[in-house]
Amino acid sequence: MKKRYLVFIIIALQICFLSSMILFHQARLKTAKHILLETVPYDPRSIFRGHYVDLRYKISTLPVKLLRDVKLKDLKGAEELFVVLEKKDKYWQAKGIYKNEPKDKSAVFIRARTPNYYYYSRAQQKNIYLEYGIEAFFLNEIAAKDVEDAYRPLDWRQRQRLEKEAIEKLDEETKRIDKAGISQWIFDKWKKEFYFWVREGIITPQTRDILIKKYRDALEKIKKAKDVEPALKQEPIAVEVAVCKDGYAYPVKLLVDGKEYK
């Protein structure tokens, strides 16, 4: 009988402990500052940790010039630092990197660490690499697939198809020049010939200028048509992060292509 009561007490204590942890975590999030960080995504899934988006933030790589109260040569692997942030437009960016916790109570800062394996011994190094403990955002299988598909790089077939569609929208003369395989290199060679023809009296300077303008304009149109990346640019993946007063951060929401994932 006593053993049964003991088991009930142990279970009750475990439930109380877990509940208190949840309430403590929720209380910290309520008083935390919610900010938006811009990220660069990669490797959206892991068979060991389930489905997640593995992220690198814009503030993960910062210029050494942002170091304030410590020098690069004095940093070691896995060293804790404090990155003070400021809001620019809708995203927050790094303003300074500190070895000591900022004393300014109004400052928004986030705790960071240098990588375990990294040694800051190179005098000419321009950037410092930091980790914040918020580099993974876990999702269900469907959401992880959506994020992966939204930012999957174009393969050569997709790129070729998009370039062909863009070229088909050009005028007939420009399409003829593209089909003939006339490149910028070939045009530069021809341009020299045009000047030679003028000197030889084969064409007039006016004709030369018309030819140069025609090919220059056509090649510029072709170049813009084949540059499919700008047309595919999306809003960067962003993470809403709850930053507590002590600098610890927790990812709250993932924003991808107009959708929110919690």
DRENDO-1510 file (C-alpha; in Angstrom, 1 decimal, always signed):
<recs>
REC; n; res; u; v; w
REC; 1; MET; +0.0; +0.0; +0.0 .
REC; 2; LYS; +2.8; +2.3; +0.9 .
REC; 3; LYS; +4.6; +1.5; -2.3 .
REC; 4; ARG; +1.4; +2.5; -4.3 .
REC; 5; TYR; +1.2; +5.9; -2.5 .
REC; 6; LEU; +4.9; +6.4; -3.1 .
REC; 7; VAL; +4.4; +5.8; -6.8 .
REC; 8; PHE; +1.5; +8.3; -6.9 .
REC; 9; ILE; +3.6; +10.9; -5.1 .
REC; 10; ILE; +6.5; +10.5; -7.5 .
REC; 11; ILE; +4.1; +10.8; -10.5 .
REC; 12; ALA; +2.5; +13.9; -8.9 .
REC; 13; LEU; +5.9; +15.5; -8.3 .
REC; 14; GLN; +6.9; +14.9; -11.9 .
REC; 15; ILE; +3.7; +16.4; -13.2 .
REC; 16; CYS; +4.1; +19.4; -10.9 .
REC; 17; PHE; +7.7; +19.8; -12.1 .
REC; 18; LEU; +6.8; +19.7; -15.8 .
REC; 19; SER; +3.9; +22.0; -15.3 .
REC; 20; SER; +6.0; +24.5; -13.4 .
REC; 21; MET; +8.6; +24.4; -16.2 .
REC; 22; ILE; +5.9; +25.1; -18.8 .
REC; 23; LEU; +4.4; +28.0; -16.8 .
REC; 24; PHE; +7.9; +29.4; -16.2 .
REC; 25; HIS; +8.7; +29.2; -19.9 .
REC; 26; GLN; +5.3; +30.8; -20.9 .
REC; 27; ALA; +5.9; +33.6; -18.3 .
REC; 28; ARG; +9.3; +34.4; -19.8 .
REC; 29; LEU; +7.8; +34.5; -23.3 .
REC; 30; LYS; +5.1; +37.0; -22.2 .
REC; 31; THR; +7.6; +39.5; -20.9 .
REC; 32; ALA; +10.1; +38.9; -23.8 .
REC; 33; LYS; +10.7; +41.3; -26.6 .
REC; 34; HIS; +9.5; +39.9; -29.9 .
REC; 35; ILE; +11.7; +40.7; -32.9 .
REC; 36; LEU; +12.0; +39.7; -36.5 .
REC; 37; LEU; +15.3; +38.2; -37.8 .
REC; 38; GLU; +16.1; +37.6; -41.4 .
REC; 39; THR; +17.6; +34.2; -42.2 .
REC; 40; VAL; +19.2; +32.1; -44.9 .
REC; 41; PRO; +17.8; +28.5; -45.0 .
REC; 42; TYR; +19.5; +25.3; -45.8 .
REC; 43; ASP; +19.2; +21.5; -45.3 .
REC; 44; PRO; +15.5; +21.5; -44.3 .
REC; 45; ARG; +15.3; +17.9; -42.9 .
REC; 46; SER; +17.3; +15.5; -40.7 .
REC; 47; ILE; +16.5; +11.8; -40.2 .
REC; 48; PHE; +17.9; +12.0; -36.7 .
REC; 49; ARG; +16.0; +15.0; -35.4 .
REC; 50; GLY; +12.8; +14.9; -37.4 .
REC; 51; HIS; +11.5; +17.5; -39.8 .
REC; 52; TYR; +12.9; +21.0; -39.3 .
REC; 53; VAL; +14.3; +24.0; -41.0 .
REC; 54; ASP; +18.0; +24.5; -40.3 .
REC; 55; LEU; +18.7; +28.2; -40.4 .
REC; 56; ARG; +21.5; +30.6; -40.5 .
REC; 57; TYR; +20.7; +34.2; -39.6 .
REC; 58; LYS; +22.0; +37.4; -41.2 .
REC; 59; ILE; +23.4; +38.1; -37.7 .
REC; 60; SER; +25.2; +34.7; -37.7 .
REC; 61; THR; +28.1; +36.3; -39.7 .
REC; 62; LEU; +29.1; +39.8; -38.5 .
REC; 63; PRO; +32.0; +42.1; -39.4 .
REC; 64; VAL; +34.8; +42.1; -36.9 .
REC; 65; LYS; +34.5; +45.9; -36.7 .
REC; 66; LEU; +31.3; +45.5; -34.5 .
REC; 67; LEU; +33.5; +44.1; -31.6 .
REC; 68; ARG; +33.3; +46.7; -28.8 .
REC; 69; ASP; +34.9; +45.6; -25.6 .
REC; 70; VAL; +37.0; +42.7; -26.8 .
REC; 71; LYS; +39.6; +42.0; -29.5 .
REC; 72; LEU; +39.3; +39.3; -32.1 .
REC; 73; LYS; +42.6; +37.7; -31.0 .
REC; 74; ASP; +41.3; +37.3; -27.4 .
REC; 75; LEU; +38.3; +35.2; -28.5 .
REC; 76; LYS; +38.2; +31.4; -28.0 .
REC; 77; GLY; +35.9; +28.6; -29.2 .
REC; 78; ALA; +32.5; +28.4; -27.5 .
REC; 79; GLU; +32.9; +31.8; -25.9 .
REC; 80; GLU; +29.8; +33.6; -24.9 .
REC; 81; LEU; +29.2; +37.1; -26.4 .
REC; 82; PHE; +26.3; +39.6; -26.4 .
REC; 83; VAL; +25.0; +41.0; -29.6 .
REC; 84; VAL; +23.1; +44.3; -29.3 .
REC; 85; LEU; +20.4; +44.7; -31.9 .
REC; 86; GLU; +18.6; +47.6; -33.5 .
REC; 87; LYS; +15.6; +47.7; -35.7 .
REC; 88; LYS; +16.0; +48.7; -39.3 .
REC; 89; ASP; +12.8; +48.6; -41.4 .
REC; 90; LYS; +11.0; +45.4; -40.2 .
REC; 91; TYR; +14.1; +43.4; -39.4 .
REC; 92; TRP; +16.5; +43.7; -36.5 .
REC; 93; GLN; +20.2; +43.9; -37.2 .
REC; 94; ALA; +23.4; +43.8; -35.1 .
REC; 95; LYS; +24.7; +47.1; -33.7 .
REC; 96; GLY; +27.6; +45.8; -31.6 .
REC; 97; ILE; +29.2; +42.7; -30.1 .
REC; 98; TYR; +30.2; +42.7; -26.5 .
REC; 99; LYS; +32.2; +40.4; -24.2 .
REC; 100; ASN; +30.3; +41.7; -21.1 .
REC; 101; GLU; +26.6; +41.9; -20.7 .
REC; 102; PRO; +25.4; +45.4; -21.7 .
REC; 103; LYS; +24.4; +47.6; -18.8 .
REC; 104; ASP; +22.0; +49.7; -20.7 .
REC; 105; LYS; +18.6; +48.4; -19.6 .
REC; 106; SER; +16.9; +49.7; -22.7 .
REC; 107; ALA; +19.2; +47.8; -25.0 .
REC; 108; VAL; +17.9; +44.7; -26.8 .
REC; 109; PHE; +20.6; +42.1; -26.9 .
REC; 110; ILE; +20.9; +38.4; -27.6 .
REC; 111; ARG; +23.3; +35.9; -26.3 .
REC; 112; ALA; +25.6; +34.2; -28.8 .
REC; 113; ARG; +28.6; +31.8; -28.8 .
REC; 114; THR; +31.5; +31.4; -31.1 .
REC; 115; PRO; +31.7; +27.9; -32.6 .
REC; 116; ASN; +33.4; +25.2; -30.5 .
REC; 117; TYR; +35.9; +24.3; -33.2 .
REC; 118; TYR; +36.9; +27.8; -34.3 .
REC; 119; TYR; +40.0; +29.7; -33.3 .
REC; 120; TYR; +40.2; +33.5; -33.9 .
REC; 121; SER; +43.9; +33.7; -34.6 .
REC; 122; ARG; +43.9; +35.2; -38.1 .
REC; 123; ALA; +44.8; +38.9; -38.0 .
REC; 124; GLN; +43.3; +39.6; -41.4 .
REC; 125; GLN; +39.9; +38.0; -40.6 .
REC; 126; LYS; +37.0; +40.3; -41.5 .
REC; 127; ASN; +34.0; +38.4; -40.1 .
REC; 128; ILE; +33.1; +36.7; -36.9 .
REC; 129; TYR; +30.8; +33.6; -36.9 .
REC; 130; LEU; +28.2; +33.2; -34.1 .
REC; 131; GLU; +25.6; +30.7; -33.0 .
REC; 132; TYR; +22.5; +31.7; -31.0 .
REC; 133; GLY; +20.8; +28.4; -30.1 .
REC; 134; ILE; +17.9; +29.2; -32.4 .
REC; 135; GLU; +19.2; +27.7; -35.6 .
REC; 136; ALA; +16.6; +25.0; -35.8 .
REC; 137; PHE; +12.9; +25.4; -36.2 .
REC; 138; PHE; +10.9; +22.2; -36.0 .
REC; 139; LEU; +7.9; +21.6; -38.3 .
REC; 140; ASN; +5.6; +18.8; -39.1 .
REC; 141; GLU; +6.2; +16.8; -42.3 .
REC; 142; ILE; +3.9; +18.8; -44.5 .
REC; 143; ALA; +5.1; +22.2; -43.4 .
REC; 144; ALA; +8.8; +21.1; -43.7 .
REC; 145; LYS; +8.1; +20.0; -47.3 .
REC; 146; ASP; +6.3; +23.3; -48.1 .
REC; 147; VAL; +9.4; +25.3; -46.9 .
REC; 148; GLU; +11.8; +23.0; -48.8 .
REC; 149; ASP; +9.8; +23.4; -52.0 .
REC; 150; ALA; +9.4; +27.2; -51.6 .
REC; 151; TYR; +13.2; +27.7; -51.5 .
REC; 152; ARG; +14.5; +24.8; -53.5 .
REC; 153; PRO; +17.2; +26.0; -56.0 .
REC; 154; LEU; +16.4; +25.9; -59.7 .
REC; 155; ASP; +17.8; +22.9; -61.6 .
REC; 156; TRP; +19.0; +23.4; -65.2 .
REC; 157; ARG; +15.7; +22.2; -66.8 .
REC; 158; GLN; +13.7; +24.7; -64.9 .
REC; 159; ARG; +16.1; +27.5; -65.6 .
REC; 160; GLN; +16.2; +26.5; -69.3 .
REC; 161; ARG; +12.4; +26.6; -69.5 .
REC; 162; LEU; +12.1; +30.0; -67.8 .
REC; 163; GLU; +14.8; +31.4; -70.1 .
REC; 164; LYS; +13.0; +30.1; -73.2 .
REC; 165; GLU; +9.7; +31.6; -72.1 .
REC; 166; ALA; +11.4; +35.0; -71.5 .
REC; 167; ILE; +13.1; +34.9; -74.9 .
REC; 168; GLU; +9.8; +34.1; -76.7 .
REC; 169; LYS; +8.4; +37.4; -75.4 .
REC; 170; LEU; +11.0; +39.5; -77.1 .
REC; 171; ASP; +10.7; +41.1; -80.6 .
REC; 172; GLU; +11.5; +39.1; -83.7 .
REC; 173; GLU; +14.8; +40.8; -84.4 .
REC; 174; THR; +16.1; +40.2; -80.9 .
REC; 175; LYS; +15.1; +36.6; -81.1 .
REC; 176; ARG; +16.9; +36.2; -84.4 .
REC; 177; ILE; +20.1; +37.6; -82.9 .
REC; 178; ASP; +19.8; +35.2; -79.9 .
REC; 179; LYS; +19.1; +32.2; -82.2 .
REC; 180; ALA; +22.2; +33.1; -84.3 .
REC; 181; GLY; +24.3; +32.7; -81.2 .
REC; 182; ILE; +25.7; +36.3; -81.2 .
REC; 183; SER; +27.3; +37.0; -77.9 .
REC; 184; GLN; +28.9; +40.0; -76.3 .
REC; 185; TRP; +32.3; +38.7; -77.2 .
REC; 186; ILE; +31.3; +38.4; -80.9 .
REC; 187; PHE; +29.7; +41.8; -80.9 .
REC; 188; ASP; +32.9; +43.4; -79.5 .
REC; 189; LYS; +34.8; +41.9; -82.4 .
REC; 190; TRP; +32.2; +43.1; -84.9 .
REC; 191; LYS; +32.2; +46.6; -83.5 .
REC; 192; LYS; +35.9; +46.9; -84.4 .
REC; 193; GLU; +35.0; +45.8; -87.9 .
REC; 194; PHE; +32.3; +48.4; -88.2 .
REC; 195; TYR; +34.9; +51.1; -87.5 .
REC; 196; PHE; +37.2; +49.5; -90.1 .
REC; 197; TRP; +34.3; +49.5; -92.7 .
REC; 198; VAL; +33.8; +53.2; -92.1 .
REC; 199; ARG; +37.4; +54.0; -92.7 .
REC; 200; GLU; +37.3; +51.9; -95.9 .
REC; 201; GLY; +34.1; +53.6; -97.1 .
REC; 202; ILE; +32.0; +50.5; -97.0 .
REC; 203; ILE; +29.4; +52.0; -94.6 .
REC; 204; THR; +28.7; +55.4; -93.4 .
REC; 205; PRO; +29.3; +56.5; -89.7 .
REC; 206; GLN; +25.5; +56.8; -89.4 .
REC; 207; THR; +25.0; +53.1; -90.5 .
REC; 208; ARG; +27.8; +52.1; -88.1 .
REC; 209; ASP; +26.0; +53.8; -85.2 .
REC; 210; ILE; +22.7; +52.2; -86.1 .
REC; 211; LEU; +24.3; +48.7; -86.2 .
REC; 212; ILE; +26.1; +49.2; -82.9 .
REC; 213; LYS; +22.9; +50.4; -81.2 .
REC; 214; LYS; +20.8; +47.6; -82.6 .
REC; 215; TYR; +23.1; +44.8; -81.4 .
REC; 216; ARG; +23.8; +46.5; -78.1 .
REC; 217; ASP; +20.1; +46.9; -77.3 .
REC; 218; ALA; +19.4; +43.4; -78.4 .
REC; 219; LEU; +22.1; +41.8; -76.3 .
REC; 220; GLU; +21.0; +43.8; -73.3 .
REC; 221; LYS; +17.4; +42.5; -73.7 .
REC; 222; ILE; +18.7; +38.9; -74.1 .
REC; 223; LYS; +20.8; +39.3; -71.0 .
REC; 224; LYS; +17.8; +40.5; -68.9 .
REC; 225; ALA; +15.5; +37.8; -70.3 .
REC; 226; LYS; +18.0; +35.0; -69.3 .
REC; 227; ASP; +18.5; +36.4; -65.8 .
REC; 228; VAL; +15.6; +34.6; -64.2 .
REC; 229; GLU; +16.7; +35.0; -60.6 .
REC; 230; PRO; +15.3; +38.5; -60.0 .
REC; 231; ALA; +11.9; +37.3; -61.2 .
REC; 232; LEU; +12.0; +34.5; -58.7 .
REC; 233; LYS; +13.1; +36.5; -55.7 .
REC; 234; GLN; +10.9; +36.0; -52.7 .
REC; 235; GLU; +10.6; +37.5; -49.3 .
REC; 236; PRO; +13.4; +36.1; -47.2 .
REC; 237; ILE; +12.6; +33.5; -44.6 .
REC; 238; ALA; +12.1; +35.3; -41.3 .
REC; 239; VAL; +11.8; +34.1; -37.7 .
REC; 240; GLU; +9.9; +35.9; -35.0 .
REC; 241; VAL; +12.1; +35.5; -32.0 .
REC; 242; ALA; +11.3; +36.1; -28.3 .
REC; 243; VAL; +14.3; +37.7; -26.7 .
REC; 244; CYS; +14.2; +37.8; -22.9 .
REC; 245; LYS; +15.7; +40.5; -20.8 .
REC; 246; ASP; +18.7; +38.3; -20.0 .
REC; 247; GLY; +19.4; +37.8; -23.7 .
REC; 248; TYR; +18.2; +34.2; -24.1 .
REC; 249; ALA; +16.2; +33.8; -27.3 .
REC; 250; TYR; +13.4; +31.4; -28.3 .
REC; 251; PRO; +12.1; +31.0; -31.9 .
REC; 252; VAL; +8.3; +31.6; -31.9 .
REC; 253; LYS; +7.1; +31.8; -35.5 .
REC; 254; LEU; +8.5; +31.0; -39.0 .
REC; 255; LEU; +7.4; +33.3; -41.8 .
REC; 256; VAL; +7.8; +31.8; -45.3 .
REC; 257; ASP; +6.4; +33.1; -48.6 .
REC; 258; GLY; +3.5; +34.8; -46.9 .
REC; 259; LYS; +2.7; +31.9; -44.6 .
REC; 260; GLU; +3.2; +31.5; -40.9 .
REC; 261; TYR; +4.4; +28.3; -39.1 .
REC; 262; LYS; +4.3; +28.0; -35.3 .
</recs>
